[in-house]
Amino acid sequence: MPERSAEMELERLPQSARRARYFVQRTLGSWQVLAATVETVVLLVSEVVTNALRHGRGRIAVRVEWRRRSVRVIVHDDDPRQPRPTPLGPEADGGRGLRLVELLAERWGTAPAPDGGKVVWFEVAGT
């Protein structure tokens, strides 16, 4: 159960990833989360929201939760297709977003949303 939470909806616009980063940074800062944790969460939010913008459809919502020992972020979009990391070649200019999530998050996953879309979530330890 989160001790605190905040949520925002994003339009499908190029600047929405930037807006999500700012929202998460401002929110976690107001909760006095450690700066190193905030930096990691902001990076991962950028990757997951960018994936939702590029590959998803419909509305996008970002929810950030402060738990006792971690920060959990949930990104929802209306596309039911579940993301998965793609194999990368040495010349690939994209496709690293979920790899970063795998490397930097303590836990992460995807799930169908009750409304037919999907959620991608991750947790970063250290508050």
C-alpha positions in Angstrom: 0.0 0.0 0.0 1.5 3.3 -1.0 2.2 6.0 1.7 1.7 8.7 -0.9 0.7 8.8 -4.6 0.1 11.2 -7.4 -1.1 10.8 -11.0 -1.3 12.7 -14.2 -2.7 12.1 -17.7 -0.7 13.0 -20.8 -1.7 13.9 -24.2 -0.2 12.1 -27.1 2.3 14.9 -27.9 6.1 14.9 -28.4 6.6 17.0 -25.2 4.6 14.5 -23.1 7.7 12.5 -22.0 9.3 15.8 -20.8 6.1 16.7 -18.9 6.1 13.2 -17.3 9.8 13.6 -16.2 9.1 17.0 -14.7 5.9 15.7 -12.9 7.8 12.8 -11.3 10.9 14.9 -10.4 8.7 17.6 -8.8 6.5 15.0 -7.0 9.4 12.9 -5.6 11.3 16.1 -4.6 8.3 17.3 -2.6 8.3 13.9 -0.8 12.0 14.3 0.0 13.0 11.1 -1.9 16.8 10.7 -2.2 18.3 12.5 -5.3 19.9 9.4 -6.7 16.6 7.5 -6.6 14.8 10.5 -8.2 17.4 10.5 -11.0 16.9 6.8 -11.7 13.1 7.0 -11.6 13.0 10.1 -13.9 15.2 8.2 -16.5 13.0 5.2 -16.4 9.8 7.2 -16.6 11.2 8.9 -19.7 11.8 5.5 -21.3 8.5 3.9 -20.4 6.4 7.0 -21.4 8.3 7.3 -24.7 7.5 3.7 -25.4 3.8 4.4 -24.7 3.9 7.4 -27.1 5.7 5.4 -29.9 4.0 2.1 -29.6 0.8 2.5 -27.6 -2.4 4.3 -28.4 -5.1 6.3 -26.6 -4.6 8.1 -23.3 -1.5 7.8 -21.2 -1.6 8.0 -17.4 1.4 8.1 -15.1 1.0 7.2 -11.4 3.9 7.5 -8.9 3.7 5.9 -5.5 6.0 6.3 -2.6 6.2 3.1 -0.6 8.1 2.4 2.6 11.4 1.4 0.9 10.8 2.1 -2.8 9.2 4.2 -5.5 6.7 2.5 -7.8 5.7 4.0 -11.2 2.8 2.7 -13.2 2.3 3.9 -16.8 -1.1 3.1 -18.5 -2.0 3.3 -22.1 -5.0 2.0 -24.1 -3.2 -0.4 -26.3 -3.5 -4.0 -25.0 -0.3 -5.2 -26.7 2.3 -6.1 -24.1 5.8 -4.7 -24.6 8.9 -6.8 -24.5 12.6 -6.1 -24.9 13.8 -6.5 -28.4 17.2 -8.0 -29.5 19.7 -5.3 -30.2 22.4 -5.3 -32.8 25.5 -3.1 -32.6 24.0 -0.6 -35.0 20.6 -0.2 -33.4 19.6 3.4 -32.7 16.7 2.5 -30.4 15.1 -0.3 -28.5 17.0 0.2 -25.3 14.2 1.5 -23.1 13.1 -1.8 -21.5 16.7 -2.9 -21.2 17.4 0.1 -19.0 14.3 -0.7 -17.0 15.6 -4.3 -16.6 19.0 -3.1 -15.5 18.0 -0.2 -13.1 14.7 -1.2 -11.6 14.5 -3.5 -8.6 11.4 -5.1 -10.2 9.2 -4.4 -13.2 6.5 -5.9 -15.3 3.5 -5.5 -17.6 -0.1 -6.5 -17.2 -3.4 -6.1 -19.0 -5.4 -3.2 -17.5 -9.0 -3.8 -16.5 -10.2 -1.4 -19.1 -8.6 -3.3 -22.0 -5.3 -1.3 -22.2 -2.1 -2.2 -20.4 0.1 -1.1 -17.6 3.9 -1.1 -17.4 5.3 -0.7 -13.9 8.6 -0.6 -12.2 10.0 -0.2 -8.7 13.2 1.5 -7.7 14.6 0.9 -4.2 15.8 3.7 -1.9 13.7 6.5 -0.6 
